[in-house]
């Protein structure tokens, strides 16, 4: 795989065209273009404040953006709106359809503490996809088995370790049968041991299920191992894009080299 | 009722009167009474014997010579009398507001009232009468013999004015709030006489051998029914039947049964009729037997049941209204936020008592103005529930708001990221968590609502305090009844608190602590 464009035969899943976003007068995303084909794994790296989290949140419309558009399987899924724009019913409907197809895993897990582990996973299929109870339960159990937590199905999520909670959150996202999953610093809140169990689950998704995903990570070894493409973001732009080899071995720009300095990384990792 | 409440009532009525304008073509009160076959009349059963009071042997039953008079009158008119209970001071405002058609409850004809209401022909003539200890019969033969001595009266009564005008000083006049106390202090030699309306003297002291009621009377007055100024046709009808009752001897016989008959009644044109035995209810009964105590206990428990019902219905409604208000205050548009904020400010900034009166009296006015044909004239219990829930909604709104804000932002995002609508996210994710957070303050409010519910007794809702007070008045065990009521309130509060804590604990088991706060991004 080259760093320029994906093979023509692969199905294009997600296309981002000229996405720009501002808070007040301050532009945080300055025009992002990206094409993701099926089974692609993209890692997004970059210093804090470079806009990677905001970018991910724009993709499933947890944040609005002002210019550009996002296409899902060739269809326009969302478009830039002026700041303060109140979405119409049709627009809301469309953003919900987008979110159903774009799963999200958060840094803080955001499990629903009033529901059991199983209920956390089945609530999406049940309430959003309107599956029957037994059907939703079957989906949830399958996903929990995949992340290795079926035996915790009836536990309260808050009684689980951070790594287990994040695995439940992954199962919750997978239960919606998404085309693509976004991981927003999924392991940043975890210690190294717990990080590994989450990373194992993510790897398993990549190698056995061929899941398409975009990950924000500070773990360069992991990014190098798992990614098809790595995006280095800087000041609201994708500064460098390429294969892990290109990014980590060739280190084409000065700022990327500075970012990848080990001592710089340690000070920047929360 | 406290004085402030009385002037408040007047204010409410004055404000609302401005809004009354009977539409053309609407049936008159008389036509409506004939149509529905129901005459709604107002009286205060806690006001006292022998007018209209709770039977001390069976507090469930309201008895009194006015009850019987109204029964006779209604039968003549061919309609059914419906007693609407209310605090005595609120009877005329209630009539003005259209909740009742007439007031029949020891209402003395005077010039001031004539400005506000129509009076029927009088049905009873009363006067002030002096009572002394029986053993003093040779020392005191008339009021003048008591010059300079202490005399007990009912506070604010005509007797008080009479004594002041006859040269008694304020220190020599001992005022009491209830009718029994003056006779008690007389027997205990703390005063030398009691000056009271003859009808009350007769009921409380008529059978007491230690007390002598002197035959001389002063300062006569007359009782009559009060009607709205706009109902002259009803007045004609009532006067006609009242005259019939006077002439036929029916009224005279009624007064004999209640031991109220005297020659003065003949001056009103009342015929004495055939001699009648005196009803045992016509005089105060002293002492209670076990059966009566059992009955009183049952009554109090029934009142407590009403208190529970009021709270059990009002609190969920308050939580629901409050949630609506809380959501409005969080709305993006100011025209949603502003009305909710104004509502909360007004409710929280005014006393519940005032709100109860305003709602109670404005509903019928609103009904008339909007021409809804009685749709808004709710029974007292429903008005009580409305008042309590409308009041508590403002407080619950603030609690809801705090609870919703305490749910981490990431919870909503996680729900939306699954493709839920905002509504689903609220219903399945945010609200269940905020509900667990607000449960302790809500239980606290539930307990205080149990006690606040007694305020709706002023509009005659038969809840615990109302029952306790009216039994207290009819059995002369006021303090005991209030203590009994307080005890029941305490039991109910503790039970509510206990159940609430258990619910809290159960929800805690299924997880209440919100997840770690949302980390700042970028």
Interface residues (C-beta under 8 A of the other chain):
Chain A: X28 X48 X49 X51 X53 X54 X57 X60 X62 X86 X92 X96 X97 X99 X100 X103 X104 X106 X107 X108 X109 X110 X111 X112 X113 X114 X115 X116 X123 X124 X127 X128 X156 X157 X158 X169 X172 X173 X176 X189
Chain B: X332 X408 X410 X411 X413 X414 X415 X416 X417 X418 X419 X420 X421 X424 X428 X429 X432 X433 X436 X510 X511 X512 X513 X514 X515 X516 X518 X519 X521 X522
